[in-house]
């Protein structure tokens, strides 16, 4: 029987897999493929790291003084 | 009456604010301003636009409080307003559309196998170790800017603000499956983009 999951189709299943939205049979096939495929193992690691890297690179703290000016602005509009 | 150590719920504060309790409104502002600011930075791609989006968000919240019925969580309702305010701010500033990230999608051979080697494939996941932090911050913002708008808003809410997919779906008025599909496309493009930053073609 021809394998249903190859690298290309496996990539398309990753999001649903990670969110637990994949049917059981496909989940098992995907896991078996990734475990036996060094390229997919590497791909999955980088796919999972991507959100974290971008999240950490785009942290922005509220600038000093912005709370005061925001509250003042809102008070002026409510007055 | 407030119980020490127990935070008044957003919904209770919203009800008081809607009835004209100004300190309750300001408590909500203080509770959410930092998250709304960060979301605005990420959606507008621009720290200069974020303060206006922040002001507009809470002005809208104030004006619409009376219509907040508590069908959604207050935070979901607030983030819907904040997302729209940031997108309006973005559109107000004429922008050249960024070059598409399609070129960074993964490539496969005729048998559907990854065209790149394992070491090439894993390197995108180490971009933060391989690039200077300041440069990465600049490039990250530029990459997110280049996403198609539909993917950008889903990706920012789901992956950068770390909201549950179901809540993102509620904020954006989409089915969860659609959110997952858009976030997935964004991840694929940005993964390839990060790889490109560290010198690996997809």
HADDOCK unambig.tbl for C-alpha pairs under 7 A between the chains (distance, minus, plus):
assign (segid A and resid 6 and name CA) (segid B and resid 112 and name CA) 6.15 0.50 0.50
assign (segid A and resid 6 and name CA) (segid B and resid 113 and name CA) 6.54 0.50 0.50
assign (segid A and resid 7 and name CA) (segid B and resid 112 and name CA) 5.88 0.50 0.50
assign (segid A and resid 7 and name CA) (segid B and resid 113 and name CA) 4.99 0.50 0.50
assign (segid A and resid 7 and name CA) (segid B and resid 114 and name CA) 5.97 0.50 0.50
assign (segid A and resid 8 and name CA) (segid B and resid 108 and name CA) 6.43 0.50 0.50
assign (segid A and resid 8 and name CA) (segid B and resid 112 and name CA) 4.97 0.50 0.50
assign (segid A and resid 8 and name CA) (segid B and resid 113 and name CA) 6.23 0.50 0.50
assign (segid A and resid 15 and name CA) (segid B and resid 180 and name CA) 6.49 0.50 0.50
assign (segid A and resid 15 and name CA) (segid B and resid 184 and name CA) 5.75 0.50 0.50
assign (segid A and resid 38 and name CA) (segid B and resid 118 and name CA) 6.00 0.50 0.50
assign (segid A and resid 39 and name CA) (segid B and resid 114 and name CA) 6.64 0.50 0.50
assign (segid A and resid 39 and name CA) (segid B and resid 117 and name CA) 6.30 0.50 0.50
assign (segid A and resid 39 and name CA) (segid B and resid 118 and name CA) 4.43 0.50 0.50
assign (segid A and resid 39 and name CA) (segid B and resid 121 and name CA) 6.71 0.50 0.50
assign (segid A and resid 42 and name CA) (segid B and resid 118 and name CA) 5.45 0.50 0.50
assign (segid A and resid 42 and name CA) (segid B and resid 121 and name CA) 5.54 0.50 0.50
assign (segid A and resid 42 and name CA) (segid B and resid 122 and name CA) 4.53 0.50 0.50
assign (segid A and resid 43 and name CA) (segid B and resid 121 and name CA) 5.18 0.50 0.50
assign (segid A and resid 43 and name CA) (segid B and resid 122 and name CA) 5.69 0.50 0.50
assign (segid A and resid 45 and name CA) (segid B and resid 122 and name CA) 6.46 0.50 0.50
assign (segid A and resid 45 and name CA) (segid B and resid 125 and name CA) 6.52 0.50 0.50
assign (segid A and resid 46 and name CA) (segid B and resid 122 and name CA) 5.27 0.50 0.50
assign (segid A and resid 46 and name CA) (segid B and resid 124 and name CA) 5.58 0.50 0.50
assign (segid A and resid 46 and name CA) (segid B and resid 125 and name CA) 3.83 0.50 0.50
assign (segid A and resid 46 and name CA) (segid B and resid 191 and name CA) 6.88 0.50 0.50
assign (segid A and resid 47 and name CA) (segid B and resid 187 and name CA) 6.80 0.50 0.50
assign (segid A and resid 47 and name CA) (segid B and resid 191 and name CA) 6.15 0.50 0.50
assign (segid A and resid 49 and name CA) (segid B and resid 125 and name CA) 5.07 0.50 0.50
assign (segid A and resid 50 and name CA) (segid B and resid 125 and name CA) 6.13 0.50 0.50
assign (segid A and resid 50 and name CA) (segid B and resid 187 and name CA) 6.64 0.50 0.50
assign (segid A and resid 50 and name CA) (segid B and resid 191 and name CA) 5.59 0.50 0.50
assign (segid A and resid 51 and name CA) (segid B and resid 159 and name CA) 5.54 0.50 0.50
assign (segid A and resid 51 and name CA) (segid B and resid 160 and name CA) 6.68 0.50 0.50
assign (segid A and resid 53 and name CA) (segid B and resid 128 and name CA) 6.27 0.50 0.50
assign (segid A and resid 54 and name CA) (segid B and resid 140 and name CA) 5.97 0.50 0.50
assign (segid A and resid 55 and name CA) (segid B and resid 160 and name CA) 4.81 0.50 0.50
assign (segid A and resid 57 and name CA) (segid B and resid 136 and name CA) 6.45 0.50 0.50
assign (segid A and resid 57 and name CA) (segid B and resid 137 and name CA) 4.65 0.50 0.50
assign (segid A and resid 57 and name CA) (segid B and resid 140 and name CA) 6.40 0.50 0.50
assign (segid A and resid 58 and name CA) (segid B and resid 42 and name CA) 6.91 0.50 0.50
assign (segid A and resid 58 and name CA) (segid B and resid 137 and name CA) 6.06 0.50 0.50
assign (segid A and resid 58 and name CA) (segid B and resid 141 and name CA) 6.86 0.50 0.50
assign (segid A and resid 59 and name CA) (segid B and resid 38 and name CA) 6.89 0.50 0.50
assign (segid A and resid 60 and name CA) (segid B and resid 38 and name CA) 5.33 0.50 0.50
assign (segid A and resid 61 and name CA) (segid B and resid 34 and name CA) 6.72 0.50 0.50
assign (segid A and resid 61 and name CA) (segid B and resid 38 and name CA) 6.82 0.50 0.50
assign (segid A and resid 62 and name CA) (segid B and resid 34 and name CA) 5.40 0.50 0.50
assign (segid A and resid 62 and name CA) (segid B and resid 37 and name CA) 6.43 0.50 0.50
assign (segid A and resid 70 and name CA) (segid B and resid 55 and name CA) 6.15 0.50 0.50
assign (segid A and resid 74 and name CA) (segid B and resid 59 and name CA) 6.51 0.50 0.50
